[in-house]
Amino acid sequence: MTSTAISPNQPPKKGFLKSKGLGLAAWLLGIVFFLPIAWMVLTSFHSEEDAATNPPSFAASLTLDGYRDFFGAGGGASPWPALINSTVASLASTLLVLVLALPAAYALSIRPVKKWTDVLFFFLSTKMLPVVAGLLPLYLFAKNTDFLDNIWLLVILYTSMNLPIAVWMMHSFLSEVPVAVIEAAQIDGARLPTVLTRVVAPIALPGIAATALICFIFSWNELLFARVLTGVVAETAPVFLTGFITSQGLFLAKVCAASLVISLPVLAAGFAAQDKLVQGLSLGAVK
């Protein structure tokens, strides 16, 4: 066998240049998407006078007044009830979604029912209705059942909204679970709850984590239902954030500080589960 030596003066291959170009383009695109976030963070540390200047001043003095005002140091409303409501609604709905989506995805992937593709399409079709179209019936239902301004109404709504997406995602994840492992557990006498919790769930943990994170983000960021169906008791963080837009104008530094604080739970959850998220979203992509 003979080997062909590569000359050091040989020009780089087109594939190498293409990959480098795509990598550079990805970095530039990432920087473009990151710039508004960086600008929001910088503005949150400016005073209202400096934040309102046009063109904006990069060398303005930094202050924590925006964060002090957000946490009620200036006599305003405290954000803690709204943050607690968002945490309860997001975590409770995400937990309910996982409890309901895991058996459904198991039935549609590992133990497929008849016409399972039609079932999946039915789940997806529930997301085709515009949210505004269902707002009035839900408001009338909540009003007649004394569920207005109730955090548990949001838990039910967020669960129903995220369940179709969770079933679709987990269906692809559970399809990668080896059937032989499940059959071996059943031969040993394991019932369905045991199979789901001790066999299927550990194997599909990256996919479950990715599904949970996406459902948590959708629930945390939801505004329309929370704005219409809540008032003071069940007010969520996004609704609390809209309260900074007043008839006196927009307090830009305070809004940026509030937006950063309200975004931190989602950012922290994404950073903590980033390995599971990437692994889960790529699960099933390569056969």
C-alpha positions in Angstrom: 0.0 0.0 0.0 1.2 3.5 -0.8 0.3 6.7 0.9 0.2 10.1 -0.8 1.9 12.9 1.1 0.1 16.2 1.4 2.3 19.1 0.4 2.5 22.0 2.9 2.0 24.4 0.0 -1.2 22.7 -1.1 -4.2 25.1 -0.8 -6.8 24.3 1.8 -9.7 22.2 0.7 -13.0 23.9 -0.1 -14.8 21.9 2.7 -12.4 23.3 5.3 -13.0 26.9 4.1 -16.7 26.3 4.0 -16.8 25.0 7.5 -14.7 28.0 8.7 -17.1 30.4 6.9 -20.1 28.8 8.4 -18.5 28.9 11.9 -17.7 32.6 11.5 -21.3 33.3 10.3 -22.7 31.5 13.3 -20.6 33.6 15.6 -21.6 36.8 13.9 -25.3 35.8 14.1 -24.9 34.9 17.7 -23.4 38.3 18.5 -26.2 40.1 16.6 -28.8 38.2 18.7 -26.8 38.9 21.9 -26.4 42.7 21.4 -29.9 43.6 22.5 -29.5 41.6 25.7 -26.2 43.2 26.4 -27.7 46.6 25.8 -30.6 45.8 28.2 -28.2 44.7 30.9 -26.1 47.9 30.5 -29.2 50.1 30.5 -30.5 48.5 33.7 -27.5 50.0 35.5 -28.1 53.5 34.2 -30.2 56.3 35.7 -33.4 57.1 34.0 -31.9 60.4 32.7 -29.0 58.6 31.1 -31.2 55.7 29.8 -33.4 58.2 28.0 -30.7 60.0 26.1 -30.6 59.8 22.4 -28.1 58.7 21.1 -27.4 56.5 24.1 -24.4 57.1 26.3 -22.0 54.2 26.8 -19.9 56.1 29.3 -22.8 57.0 31.6 -22.3 56.4 35.3 -23.6 53.1 36.7 -26.2 52.8 39.5 -28.5 50.3 41.1 -31.5 52.6 41.3 -33.4 50.6 38.7 -33.1 47.4 40.7 -34.0 49.2 44.0 -37.1 50.6 42.4 -38.1 47.2 41.0 -37.8 45.6 44.4 -40.0 48.3 46.0 -37.3 50.3 47.7 -38.9 53.5 46.4 -42.3 52.7 47.8 -43.6 50.8 44.8 -45.3 47.4 44.7 -43.2 44.4 45.7 -42.4 41.9 42.9 -42.2 38.9 45.1 -45.9 37.8 45.0 -45.8 37.9 41.2 -42.5 36.0 41.1 -43.8 33.4 43.5 -47.0 33.0 41.4 -45.0 32.5 38.2 -42.8 30.0 39.9 -45.8 28.0 41.2 -47.7 28.1 37.9 -44.6 27.2 35.9 -43.3 24.4 38.1 -46.8 22.8 38.9 -47.9 22.9 35.2 -44.6 21.4 34.0 -44.8 18.6 36.6 -48.4 17.8 35.5 -47.4 17.9 31.8 -44.6 15.3 32.5 -46.9 13.1 34.5 -49.5 13.1 31.7 -47.2 13.1 28.7 -44.9 10.2 29.7 -47.7 7.5 29.6 -49.2 9.1 26.4 -45.8 9.1 24.6 -45.2 5.5 25.9 -48.5 4.4 24.4 -47.8 6.1 21.1 -44.1 5.0 20.6 -43.2 1.9 22.6 -46.6 0.4 22.7 -48.2 2.1 19.7 -51.9 2.3 19.4 -53.8 1.9 16.1 -53.5 5.0 13.9 -51.0 6.6 16.2 -50.1 9.2 13.6 -53.7 10.4 13.6 -53.5 10.7 17.4 -50.3 12.8 17.2 -51.9 15.0 14.5 -54.9 15.5 16.8 -52.6 16.6 19.6 -50.9 19.1 17.2 -54.2 20.4 15.9 -55.1 21.7 19.3 -52.3 24.2 18.9 -53.8 25.6 15.6 -56.6 27.5 17.3 -55.5 31.2 17.9 -55.2 31.9 21.6 -57.4 35.0 21.3 -60.3 32.9 19.9 -60.5 30.9 23.2 -59.9 33.8 25.5 -63.6 34.9 25.9 -65.0 31.4 26.6 -62.3 30.8 29.2 -62.9 34.2 30.8 -66.7 33.5 31.0 -65.9 30.0 32.4 -63.6 31.4 35.0 -66.0 34.1 36.0 -69.0 31.7 36.4 -66.9 29.3 38.4 -65.2 31.9 40.6 -61.8 31.0 39.2 -60.8 34.5 38.2 -57.6 35.7 39.7 -56.8 32.1 40.8 -53.3 30.7 40.2 -54.6 27.2 39.8 -56.6 28.2 36.8 -53.3 29.2 35.2 -51.8 25.9 36.2 -54.6 24.0 34.4 -54.4 26.3 31.3 -50.6 26.0 31.1 -50.8 22.3 31.4 -53.3 22.0 28.6 -51.3 24.4 26.4 -48.0 22.5 26.8 -49.3 19.0 26.8 -49.5 18.5 23.0 -45.9 19.8 22.5 -44.7 17.6 25.3 -46.3 14.5 23.8 -44.8 15.2 20.4 -41.3 15.7 21.8 -41.4 12.8 24.2 -42.8 10.5 21.5 -39.5 10.9 19.5 -37.4 10.5 22.6 -39.2 7.3 23.8 -38.9 5.8 20.4 -35.2 5.4 21.1 -35.7 3.3 24.2 -34.8 -0.4 23.5 -37.9 -2.5 23.6 -35.8 -5.5 24.9 -35.1 -3.7 28.1 -38.8 -3.1 28.7 -39.6 -6.7 28.0 -36.9 -7.9 30.3 -38.4 -5.8 33.1 -41.9 -7.1 32.4 -40.6 -10.7 32.5 -39.2 -9.9 36.0 -42.7 -8.9 37.1 -42.5 -5.1 36.7 -45.8 -3.4 36.2 -46.4 -0.4 34.0 -45.8 2.3 36.7 -42.5 0.6 37.6 -41.5 0.3 33.9 -42.2 4.0 33.3 -40.4 5.3 36.4 -37.5 2.9 36.7 -36.8 1.8 33.2 -38.2 4.3 30.6 -37.6 7.5 32.5 -33.9 7.0 33.3 -33.1 6.0 29.7 -35.1 9.0 28.3 -34.0 11.4 31.0 -32.2 13.9 28.6 -35.4 14.1 26.5 -37.6 14.5 29.5 -35.3 17.3 30.8 -35.5 19.1 27.4 -39.3 18.8 27.4 -39.5 20.0 31.0 -37.3 23.0 30.3 -39.3 24.1 27.2 -42.6 23.7 29.0 -41.2 25.7 31.9 -40.1 28.5 29.6 -43.4 28.6 27.8 -45.3 28.8 31.1 -43.0 31.4 32.6 -43.2 33.7 29.6 -47.0 33.4 29.0 -48.7 36.8 29.2 -52.1 36.9 27.5 -54.0 34.5 29.7 -52.3 35.8 32.8 -53.1 39.4 31.9 -56.8 38.7 31.3 -57.6 36.1 33.9 -55.7 37.4 36.9 -55.8 40.5 38.9 -53.9 41.1 42.1 -53.8 37.8 43.9 -52.6 35.6 41.0 -50.6 38.2 39.1 -47.6 36.7 37.4 -44.2 38.2 36.7 -44.8 39.2 33.0 -48.1 40.9 34.1 -46.2 42.7 36.8 -43.6 43.8 34.2 -46.3 45.5 32.0 -47.3 47.6 35.0 -44.1 49.7 34.4 -45.7 51.2 31.3 -47.7 54.0 32.9 -49.4 57.2 31.7 -46.4 59.1 32.9 -44.2 57.3 30.3 -41.8 54.4 30.0 -39.2 54.2 32.7 -36.5 52.5 30.6 -33.9 51.7 33.2 -36.5 50.3 35.6 -38.0 48.2 32.8 -34.6 46.8 31.8 -33.8 45.9 35.4 -37.2 44.2 35.8 -36.8 42.3 32.5 -33.4 41.1 33.6 -34.5 39.9 37.0 -37.6 38.2 35.6 -35.5 36.5 32.9 -32.9 35.1 35.4 -34.9 32.0 36.4 -35.3 30.9 32.8 -31.6 31.6 32.1 -30.5 29.8 35.2 -32.7 26.7 34.4 -31.3 26.7 30.8 -27.7 27.0 32.0 -28.2 24.2 34.6 -29.8 21.8 32.1 -27.9 22.8 29.0 -26.2 19.5 28.6 -29.5 17.6 29.0 -31.2 20.0 26.7 -28.6 19.6 23.9 -28.6 15.8 24.4 -32.3 15.6 24.5 -33.0 17.8 21.5 -30.5 15.8 19.4 -31.9 12.4 20.7 -33.3 10.5 17.8 -31.6 12.7 15.2 -29.0 10.1 14.4 -30.0 6.5 13.8 
